[in-house]
Amino acid sequence: MEARRLIWEGAELLDARGFDEFTSSHLEGAKNLSSQAGSRDIRKALPQIDAPIICYSNHNGRATTLACRIMDLGYPYVFGLEGGLQCMAASDS
């Protein structure tokens, strides 16, 4: 799985869900960044513009929204985790 390789190589992992959802469960090493985050918050959370970034949520579109916001700021290597958090957790089983 490409996502696993990118994570292993140090990609930024962003959880686009709400804070309560994030605190109840999230992927190891993930940062919580709302899909509604503003430009300032995104740049603060992602100081290295050329690092690969993987966004995920509960497969409900928040990761896509966040990924688009990040790409609009000029970050070139932004990916969405297909299937969301559940897909990654299921593949660990």
C-alpha positions as CSV (number, residue, x, y, z in Angstrom):
1,M,0.0,0.0,0.0
2,E,1.5,3.3,-1.1
3,A,0.1,5.2,2.0
4,R,2.0,2.8,4.3
5,R,5.2,3.5,2.4
6,L,4.8,7.2,2.6
7,I,4.0,7.1,6.3
8,W,7.0,4.9,6.9
9,E,9.2,7.4,5.0
10,G,7.9,10.3,7.2
11,A,4.9,11.8,5.5
12,E,2.8,14.2,7.5
13,L,-0.3,12.4,8.6
14,L,-3.3,14.6,9.1
15,D,-6.6,13.6,10.7
16,A,-9.3,15.9,9.3
17,R,-12.0,14.8,11.8
18,G,-13.1,16.8,14.8
19,F,-11.1,17.0,18.0
20,D,-13.3,14.7,20.0
21,E,-13.1,12.0,17.2
22,F,-9.4,12.4,17.0
23,T,-8.9,12.0,20.8
24,S,-11.0,8.9,20.9
25,S,-8.9,7.2,18.1
26,H,-6.4,8.2,15.5
27,L,-3.5,6.7,13.5
28,E,-0.2,6.8,15.3
29,G,1.8,9.9,14.6
30,A,-1.2,11.8,13.1
31,K,-1.9,15.5,13.8
32,N,-5.4,16.8,14.1
33,L,-6.2,19.5,11.6
34,S,-9.8,20.3,11.0
35,S,-11.1,20.3,7.4
36,Q,-12.2,23.9,8.2
37,A,-8.7,25.0,9.2
38,G,-7.6,28.4,7.9
39,S,-4.5,29.1,5.9
40,R,-2.6,30.3,9.0
41,D,-3.3,27.1,10.9
42,I,-2.3,24.9,7.9
43,R,1.0,26.7,7.4
44,K,1.7,26.5,11.1
45,A,1.0,22.7,11.1
46,L,2.9,22.1,7.9
47,P,6.0,24.3,7.8
48,Q,7.8,22.1,5.1
49,I,5.9,22.8,1.9
50,D,7.6,20.0,-0.1
51,A,6.9,17.1,2.4
52,P,4.4,14.5,1.4
53,I,1.1,14.9,3.3
54,I,-1.6,12.3,3.8
55,C,-5.1,13.4,4.9
56,Y,-7.7,11.0,6.3
57,S,-11.1,11.1,7.9
58,N,-14.1,8.7,8.3
59,H,-14.6,8.4,4.5
60,N,-17.1,11.3,4.6
61,G,-15.3,14.0,2.5
62,R,-13.5,15.9,5.2
63,A,-10.1,14.6,4.2
64,T,-10.7,15.6,0.6
65,T,-11.8,19.1,1.7
66,L,-8.7,19.5,3.8
67,A,-6.4,18.1,1.0
68,C,-7.9,20.7,-1.4
69,R,-7.3,23.5,1.0
70,I,-3.7,22.5,1.5
71,M,-3.1,22.1,-2.3
72,D,-4.6,25.6,-2.8
73,L,-1.8,26.9,-0.6
74,G,0.8,25.5,-3.0
75,Y,1.7,22.2,-1.2
76,P,2.5,19.9,-4.1
77,Y,2.4,16.4,-2.5
78,V,-1.0,16.0,-0.9
79,F,-2.8,12.7,-0.8
80,G,-6.0,11.3,0.6
81,L,-6.2,8.0,2.4
82,E,-8.7,6.0,0.3
83,G,-11.3,4.4,2.5
84,G,-10.5,6.6,5.4
85,L,-9.5,5.6,8.9
86,Q,-11.6,2.4,8.9
87,C,-9.7,1.1,5.8
88,M,-6.3,1.6,7.4
89,A,-7.5,0.0,10.7
90,A,-9.0,-3.0,8.8
91,S,-5.8,-3.6,6.9
92,D,-3.9,-3.9,10.2
93,S,-6.1,-6.8,11.2
